[in-house]
């Protein structure tokens, strides 16, 4: 027996058989095409939607937590409930010394200033005082210059970073690096221009703010030792929720907080938000696979149906082949080949179509700062889809092909 893959007559026969009823073949092929395309688009689309959502947190550490001041909910040591607990430098230093589960830690001080340069000025600008570790917790986009370093902090040098939007508004086309700006009448030197990689923010948005070392800000503006809030990341294997009890012990040592009062200090667990996003998109991915698989199975059922019809229409032809010596294997291979060719051609077309659609969507949602949302699927995923489709197509065509093999020549001659 000649190998059917290299048998040109076999390929001609497959083409002739499928072309006998063009409408039926087209509709079956379209079912396969659409099933493959839907599965691929849902698969790649779910990944892209997750990428778009995660871009809102781009630049943030995934195991980040934030401590914010709040009000007491229980009276304690002569203080009425409802008293505001203000974080301070002592809290920060004790956390740094006694809590070993923390990877990065930064206190943040906020202020509102008037920015002046030459004849230009802008009022109501947010100023943030942060520590060096802040940039390990929220990684900014550095457009020009550099971030401040330990030498800048130790020397108490009045150095600032400008948000990109603010720098464009104050300096226009002029390069701001090395220039001196006035903040409430105090002069600072610009060492860098930065911006956020996402829409989420800690305090004020970096693009519209002035950022400087928190020690420099407290010293320059006489802000004392209070801190507006604290951000941190846990070490490998430690969730922010695991660290909160250790921090609360320190806050209770430094502030009149009742041992049972968990409302006096608020903690935001950003790591929990990341987990929620992951869990949501696990569900979305499963739903996408379920819908896509349903569409795919509908196409495969169409292949099985057309194979049944083809076998029924060709009963006499198959009987004649058996009568002149065709082996059962030859009949099975012929029928299976027709189903597999239809499945392969329509399936590849569906994957190509889905790839083009996802490529267009990916380009349309491209962000110059955060990049692509990844509305794409890998070559491995495409090969898996084709493998599953061909496997199911083989199963769908196997039963009709076995029926064809069992056709007896005498019975086939009598068939009308």
N, C-alpha and C positions, 0 to 999 in steps of 0.2 A: 504494500500500500504506500502510495506517495504521501509525503508529509503535506497536510492540507494548508499549512501556512505558506508553503512555497508552490502550491499548485494553482496556477493562474486560472485554470478551468473552474476550480472550486470557488475562487473569488468572483468570477463572472456569474456563476450560478447564484451565489448569495445576492449579488447586485440585482440580477434578474428577478429573483423571488421577491425581494423587498420592493422592487419597482412595479410589480404587478398591480398592487393597489396603493397608489401613491398617497391618497388621503389617509388611509388607515395607518400606513407606515409613518406618515408625518405626525399624526396625532399621538401615536405611541411614542415616537421619538421626542416630541415636544413634552410629553409627560415626564420622560426621563431627564431631558434637558432642564426642565423647570425644577424638578426635584433636586437635582444636583446643584443647580444655581442657588436655590433657596437655602439648602443646607450650608453651602459655602458662604453665602452672604450673611446668614444668621450667625455662623461661626465667627467670621471675620468682623461682623458688625458688633457683636457682643464685646469682643476684645477692644474695638475702637471706642465704643461708648464708655467702657471702663477707663481707657486711656484719657478720654476727654474729661471725665470726672476727676481722675487722679491728677490731671494737670492743675486743678484748683489747689492741690497741696504740693505742687512741685517745689523743690527746694527745702521742704520741711523734713526733719527726721521723723521716721515712722514710729519711733518709740518715745515721742515727746509728751511731756506733761507741763502744765502751767498752774502756779499757785497764785490765787488772787485774794485780796482782803475782803472780808465780809463783816457781818454783824453777829454778835453773840446771841444765842437763843435761850440761854439759861443764866440767871443771875449768879454771881460768884464773887466772893471776897469783897462784898460791899458795892460791887458794880452792878447796875441794873442791866437786864438783857436789852439787846438792841445797840450795845456799844460797838463802835467800829474798831476792828483790829487792824492796825497799820503795820505792815511788814517793815523791817529795818535792816541795817547793815549787820547787826549782831545775829539776827536770824540767819542771814546768808552765810556768815563766817562759820557759825556752828554747824549748819548743814554741810558745808564744805569739809569740816573737820571730822564729823561724827557719822555721816551717812555714806558708807562705802559702796552703795549700790548705784551711785550716780556716775554717769560718764561725763556729761557736760552740764555746766550750771552757770546761769547768768541772771543777775538782778537787772531790772529795767526801770529807769526813771523817766518820767514824761514831763514835758514843759511845753508852753506855747510862746513863741518868740516872733519878733519882727526881723525879717532878713533884709539887709541893705547892701547894695553894691553900686558905687558911683551914684548916679541919679535915680536908680531903680530901687524899689523896696516892696516888700510884701508882708502884710500883717497876718497874724493868726496861723503861722506855720507850726506844725508839730515838730518838736525836737525830742529825740530819744537818746538817752544815755544808756549804753550797753557795755557788757564786758566782752573780752575776746572770744570766750566760748559761745557767745551768741551766734557767731558765724559758723559754728559747728552744728547749731540747732536749726537755724534758718540760713541756708546757703544763698546769698544774693547773686544777681548777675552783675559783674563788674564791667562797666562800659569804658571807664578810663581810670588811670591811676591804680591805687591799691587800697586795701583795708588797713586800719590802724593795727599796730603791733605792740608788743610788750614794752619796747623802748618809748613809744609814744605815751603809754600809760604811766610808766615809772617817772618820766620826766615832766608829767603833767602838761605836756605840750598842747596848746590849744589848736588841735587838728580836727577837722570835720569831714564827713562824707556827705555829699549832696545826692538826693534822689534825682533821677534822670529828668522827670517832669519839672521839678523845681529848678534844676540847673539850666534847662532850656528856657524857662521863663525869665530867669534872672540874667543869664549870660548871653542868650541868643546863640549866635554863631561863634562867639568868643570862647576860647578854651579856658575852662575854669580852674584847671590844675595849677596850684601854686598861688592862686589869687587869694586875697584876704576879703572876707565878708564880715559884716557887722550883724551880731545877734544881740538884740536889746542893747546896742551901744558897745558891746564887747567884740573885739576882732578875733576871728579864727581863720586859719589857713585851710584851704580846700586841698585834700590829698587824694580824693577819689570821687567818682560818680557811679552810683549803683542803682539797682532796681530789683523788683521782685520777679520771680519766675512764675508766680501764680497769683490768683485773686485773693486767696486766704492771707490773713495778716496777723501779726503780733503787735498789739498796740495800734500804731498808725501805719498806713501804707508807706513802704520804703520809698517809692517813686516820688512822693510828695513831701518827704521829711528831711530833716537834718539829723544826722547820726554822729555821735561822738562817744568817747569813753565816759562811763557813768561817773567815775571819780572826778574827771575834768568838769562835767556838767554840775555836779553837786558843789564843787569848789568855786567854779566861776559864777554861779547864780545863787550861792548861799542857800542851798536846798536842804541842809542838814543830813541826817542819816536815814530818813525814810525812803522806802523803795515801793514803787507802785505795784509791781508784781514780779514774780520769779518764774523763769522757764528752765527746764532741765530735760535731759534724756537719761534713761536707765541703761545700765550696763547690759551686756548680752545676757538674755535669760531673765531679766528683771522688768516687769511691767510697771508703769507709773503707779498703778493701784497698790502694788506691793511695797512701794516706797513711802506712800502717804502716812502709814502709822509711825514710821521713824521721824518723819517731818513734824507730825502733830505733837510728838513728845517734846520736840524742841520748841515749838510755838507755845506749848503750855508752860514750859519753863520760863519763857521770856514775856508772856502776856497773861493777864487774868482770865484764863479760859477754863471753864468747868471740865472735869475729866470726861463727862458724858456728852459734851457739846461738840458735835461734828459739823456744825453750821458756821462756826466762827471764821473758818478759813475755807475757801472754795478751791477745789482742784478740778481742772479740765484735763481729761485723759484723751489726748489726741490719738494715741495708739488705738484706743477703742473705736474712734471714728474710722481709722484705716481698716480695722477688722470688720466693721459694719459694712464698709464699701466692698470688701472682699466677699463677705457672705452674701450680700445682695447680688453680686455679679456671678457668684457660683450658681445661684438660683436662676439668673437670667440666662447663663450659659446652658444650664440643664433644660430650661424652657425652649431655648433656641434649638438645641439638639432634638428635643421631643417633636417640635413642629417640623423641623427639617427632615427628621427621620420619617414622620408620617407622610410628608409629601414624597419622599424618596420611595417608600414602600408602595404608595399609590402608583408611581411610575413602574416599579418592578412588577406589580400585578398586571399592568398593561402589557408588559413584555410577555408574561406568561399567557395572557389571553391571545395575543397575536400569534404566539407559537402554536397554541391549540388550533386556532383557525387555519394556520398555514398547513399543519399536519393533516387536518380534515380535508382541506382543498386538494392536497397532494396525495391522498390515499392511494389512488390508482398508480400514480407515478412511483411511489415508494414500493408498491407491490411488484411492479415491473422490475425495479432495481433488485429487489430480493430474488425475483425469478431468474434473473440473468447472473446472479452470483454475488451481489453486494452483501457484505458481512454486516451483522448488527452494529458493530463498532462504527462502520462507515455511515450508517443512517444516523446514529447518535451524534457523531461528530458534525455531520452536515446540519442537523437541526440546531444543535448547540451553537455552532459557528454563526448562524444567522442571528440568533438572539444576542450573542456576545458582541458581534459587530455593531448591531443597532445600539446596544447599551454603551459600548465604548465610544462610538462617534458622538452620540447625543450627550453622554456624560462629560467628555472632554470639552465639548462646546459649552456646556453649562458652567464648567469650572473657569473656562476662559472668559465667559460673559461676566461671571461673578467677580473675577479678578479685575476686570476693567471697571466695573461699577465701584468696587471698593477702592480702587486706585483714584478714581475721580473724587469720591467722597473724602478720601484721605488728603488729597491736595486742597479740596475746598475748606477743610477744617484745619489746615496747617497754621501753626502759630509761630511767628518769627523768633519768639523768645523760648517757648517750651518745646517747639518742634512738632513732630508728627504725633497724631493720636493713635496711630497704628491700626487703621481700618484695613488690615491685611491679614492673610493667613499664610502660613509657611508652606514650603514645598512638601514637607512631611505630611501636613494636614491634607493637602491636595491629593497626595498619593494614597493616604488612608481612605479618603472619600471614594477614590476610584477603585481601590481594592475592595471595599465593602460593596460598592455598586456592582462590580463585576462578579463578586462572589454571589450576591443575591440574584443577579441576572442569570448566573449559571444554575442556581437552585430553581429559579422560575422556569427555565427552559428544559430542566432535566426530566420533569414528569412528562411533558409532551414528547420529548425525544425518546423516552423509554416506550411510550405508547406507539410511536412510529416504528420502533425496532420490533415490536411484537406483531405488527401487521403481517398477516399471512398472504402470500401471493394470490391464492385462489379467491379469498374473501375480498381482497383489494380489487380484483378484476370485476367482481360483481357490484362493487360500490358505484353509486351514481351521484 
